Amino acid sequence: MNPKKILIIGGAGYIGSHVTLEFCNHNYDVVVFDNLSTGHKSNIDNRAEFIKGSILNLSEIDDVFNKVKPTTVIHLSALKAAGESMINPMKYSEANIIGSINVLNMMVKHNVKNIIFSSTAAVYGVPQYLPINELHPLNPVNYYGFTKKSIEDYIQWYAKLKGIHYSILRYFNAAGYDVNGKIIGLEKEPQNLLPIVMEVIMGERSHLNIFGNDYNTMDGTCERDYIHVSDLATAHYLSYRKLINNNENFLLNLATGEKYSVLEVVNGCESFLGEKVNYKFTDRRLGDPDLLYSDSNLAFEKIGWKPQFSDLKTILTSMYNVYKKNRN
Ligand SMILES: NC(=O)c1ccc[n+]([C@@H]2O[C@H](COP(=O)([O-])OP(=O)(O)OC[C@H]3O[C@@H](n4cnc5c(N)ncnc54)[C@H](O)[C@@H]3O)[C@@H](O)[C@H]2O)c1
């Protein structure tokens, strides 16, 4: 078994392609397994091998484990639209829960001991205190968050029963693109604020809808914790090193502890990019908390991780450059 062989499931996606780049830069032998439902083949670093397939297809995933013989699986593939998960929970049960159980069962079958799993701030639900830390109660308010919480539970049971080691990483709001412009395939049908802001700037949308301006925040719009994807990628690498060297299981929030309101993002586009973003205030959405942010003290303590690219200027300029390149 090649100790540097890593299987990245969902490695063609927005975050997965940055994680793939990070491991390739550290000279790992990376294989990406992805069905390209939302990912782009062109986003996969050309030092990595690509195998197309789905975690919902048992023979495809069995073949991949047989062929690759990884020491570690990084599992990023999932559906992630919270709103859609409330309308079509069946689709999310299948893609997220059943797909992840398939991955875990294959790990047991092929004696693969390490998993790094993409979880989310959505497992916490409405904050009971701020900043959120890893001890905050888990009470998801959408089905997407529930699927991630369930997968965390399955992983922890497999750790107890089958000796699997895990690093569960709960991302806050992923944003930005590789600052060297190596990844330029855009997220398909984005639901998050920042890509939508970019689409307004590029003239693909007439305006941004801001859902509510009467929240209990400094300017009345919701405040969120944005974390640059390259910082997320570094955290995967550091947590992988820790997992391999210490065989210790851990669960970490990946966030900055900083928060920006929707209007601060809009104003940032004007000051950092020289671009005006048209917007309209509309009704609040159900279930949006006023504020959502987390400290990352535990990630620093456990894996020595500190965000480097997650200031608003770097996030916005790295996204803007990629969107502009795509539109040329
Ligand atoms: N983007 C965020 O802000 C955010 C925040 C918290 C957690 N997450 C989690 O991070 C992970 C990655 O998110 P992303 O933003 O990169 O999303 P993404 O949609 O860009 O990436 C998901 C990747 O998984 C692939 N995929 C989907 N179903 C598959 C299947 N059945 N078999 C194989 N591949 C499949 C897709 O083609 C895509 O390449 C997800 O698990 C998501 O829930 C994302």
The ligand as an SDF file (V2000), in Angstrom:
LIG
                    3D

 44 48  0  0  0  0  0  0  0  0999 V2000
  -19.7780   25.2500   -0.0510 N   0  0  0  0  0  0  0  0  0  0  0  0
  -19.9610   25.4740    1.2330 C   0  0  0  0  0  0  0  0  0  0  0  0
  -20.0710   26.6210    1.6900 O   0  0  0  0  0  0  0  0  0  0  0  0
  -20.0210   24.3100    2.2000 C   0  0  0  0  0  0  0  0  0  0  0  0
  -20.1900   24.5870    3.5720 C   0  0  0  0  0  0  0  0  0  0  0  0
  -20.2400   23.5240    4.4650 C   0  0  0  0  0  0  0  0  0  0  0  0
  -20.0800   22.2150    4.0140 C   0  0  0  0  0  0  0  0  0  0  0  0
  -19.9360   21.9810    2.6850 N   0  0  0  0  0  0  0  0  0  0  0  0
  -19.7780   20.5830    2.2470 C   0  0  0  0  0  0  0  0  0  0  0  0
  -18.5710   20.4900    1.5190 O   0  0  0  0  0  0  0  0  0  0  0  0
  -18.6680   19.4740    0.5130 C   0  0  0  0  0  0  0  0  0  0  0  0
  -18.2280   20.0390   -0.8190 C   0  0  0  0  0  0  0  0  0  0  0  0
  -19.0580   21.1390   -1.1510 O   0  0  0  0  0  0  0  0  0  0  0  0
  -18.8510   21.9980   -2.4610 P   0  0  0  0  0  0  0  0  0  0  0  0
  -19.2800   23.3740   -2.1430 O   0  0  0  0  0  0  0  0  0  0  0  0
  -17.4970   21.7770   -3.0030 O   0  0  0  0  0  0  0  0  0  0  0  0
  -19.9520   21.3330   -3.4110 O   0  0  0  0  0  0  0  0  0  0  0  0
  -19.8420   20.8560   -4.9230 P   0  0  0  0  0  0  0  0  0  0  0  0
  -21.2480   20.5520   -5.3560 O   0  0  0  0  0  0  0  0  0  0  0  0
  -19.0760   21.8290   -5.7310 O   0  0  0  0  0  0  0  0  0  0  0  0
  -19.0000   19.5150   -4.8070 O   0  0  0  0  0  0  0  0  0  0  0  0
  -19.5610   18.2240   -4.6200 C   0  0  0  0  0  0  0  0  0  0  0  0
  -18.8580   17.2680   -5.5710 C   0  0  0  0  0  0  0  0  0  0  0  0
  -19.3720   15.9450   -5.3410 O   0  0  0  0  0  0  0  0  0  0  0  0
  -19.6890   15.3610   -6.6010 C   0  0  0  0  0  0  0  0  0  0  0  0
  -20.7690   14.3820   -6.3570 N   0  0  0  0  0  0  0  0  0  0  0  0
  -22.0580   14.6250   -6.0140 C   0  0  0  0  0  0  0  0  0  0  0  0
  -22.7390   13.4660   -5.8760 N   0  0  0  0  0  0  0  0  0  0  0  0
  -21.8420   12.4690   -6.1280 C   0  0  0  0  0  0  0  0  0  0  0  0
  -21.9450   11.0470   -6.1410 C   0  0  0  0  0  0  0  0  0  0  0  0
  -23.0980   10.4120   -5.9040 N   0  0  0  0  0  0  0  0  0  0  0  0
  -20.8280   10.3300   -6.4220 N   0  0  0  0  0  0  0  0  0  0  0  0
  -19.6430   10.9390   -6.7040 C   0  0  0  0  0  0  0  0  0  0  0  0
  -19.5070   12.2880   -6.7160 N   0  0  0  0  0  0  0  0  0  0  0  0
  -20.5970   13.0420   -6.4180 C   0  0  0  0  0  0  0  0  0  0  0  0
  -20.1020   16.5160   -7.4860 C   0  0  0  0  0  0  0  0  0  0  0  0
  -19.9980   16.2630   -8.8780 O   0  0  0  0  0  0  0  0  0  0  0  0
  -19.1150   17.5980   -7.0330 C   0  0  0  0  0  0  0  0  0  0  0  0
  -17.9150   17.5300   -7.7720 O   0  0  0  0  0  0  0  0  0  0  0  0
  -20.1230   18.9950    0.5590 C   0  0  0  0  0  0  0  0  0  0  0  0
  -20.1440   17.8030    1.3060 O   0  0  0  0  0  0  0  0  0  0  0  0
  -20.8520   20.0950    1.2930 C   0  0  0  0  0  0  0  0  0  0  0  0
  -21.9630   19.6140    1.9790 O   0  0  0  0  0  0  0  0  0  0  0  0
  -19.8970   22.9910    1.7640 C   0  0  0  0  0  0  0  0  0  0  0  0
  1  2  1  0
  2  3  2  0
  2  4  1  0
  4  5  1  0
  4 44  2  0
  5  6  2  0
  6  7  1  0
  7  8  2  0
  8  9  1  0
  8 44  1  0
  9 10  1  0
  9 42  1  0
 10 11  1  0
 11 12  1  0
 11 40  1  0
 12 13  1  0
 13 14  1  0
 14 15  2  0
 14 16  1  0
 14 17  1  0
 17 18  1  0
 18 19  2  0
 18 20  1  0
 18 21  1  0
 21 22  1  0
 22 23  1  0
 23 24  1  0
 23 38  1  0
 24 25  1  0
 25 26  1  0
 25 36  1  0
 26 27  1  0
 26 35  1  0
 27 28  2  0
 28 29  1  0
 29 30  1  0
 29 35  2  0
 30 31  1  0
 30 32  2  0
 32 33  1  0
 33 34  2  0
 34 35  1  0
 36 37  1  0
 36 38  1  0
 38 39  1  0
 40 41  1  0
 40 42  1  0
 42 43  1  0
M  CHG  2   8   1  16  -1
M  END
$$$$
